[in-house]
Amino acid sequence: MPGHTYWDYTQLRFPRREGMRIDFVLGSPALAGRVQHAFIDREERKGRGASDHAPVVVDLS
């Protein structure tokens, strides 16, 4: 899953697309077999008053 999940506010990293991938979803091998889709919701991070982290979303079967 390419992309960043964290951008430092004080350095204005988000507009420059200079982030870090520090948020992960941990699961068992059985759970991994149920993953249908996973993505980083960068749009959620764009809102006013948003966190410096973007959610990692995982769809399971």
C-alpha positions in Angstrom: 0.0 0.0 0.0 1.9 3.1 -1.2 1.5 6.4 0.5 2.0 8.3 3.7 -0.2 8.3 6.9 1.5 11.2 8.8 2.5 14.7 7.9 4.2 17.2 10.3 2.0 20.3 10.7 4.8 22.6 11.8 6.9 21.9 8.7 3.9 22.2 6.2 4.7 18.6 5.0 1.2 17.8 3.8 1.0 20.3 0.9 4.5 19.3 -0.2 3.6 15.5 0.0 6.4 14.9 2.4 5.1 12.5 5.0 5.9 9.3 6.7 4.2 5.9 6.8 3.9 5.2 10.5 0.3 3.9 10.9 -0.2 0.2 10.3 -2.9 -2.4 10.7 -1.7 -5.6 12.4 -3.5 -8.9 12.1 -3.1 -12.6 12.0 -2.4 -14.7 8.8 -6.1 -15.7 8.9 -7.2 -12.1 9.0 -4.8 -11.2 6.2 -6.6 -13.8 4.0 -9.9 -11.9 4.4 -8.5 -8.5 3.2 -10.5 -7.4 0.2 -9.1 -3.8 -0.1 -6.9 -1.5 1.9 -6.1 2.2 1.5 -5.0 5.4 3.2 -7.8 7.9 3.3 -5.8 11.0 2.5 -9.0 13.0 1.8 -9.9 12.7 5.5 -6.7 14.4 6.4 -7.5 17.5 4.2 -10.4 18.8 6.4 -10.2 21.8 8.6 -9.0 20.9 12.1 -8.0 17.4 10.9 -5.4 15.3 12.6 -1.8 15.0 11.4 -2.6 11.3 10.7 -4.7 9.9 7.9 -6.8 6.8 8.6 -5.8 3.4 7.2 -9.0 1.7 6.0 -9.2 -2.1 5.6 -12.2 -3.9 4.0 -12.6 -7.5 5.1 -14.7 -10.3 3.6 
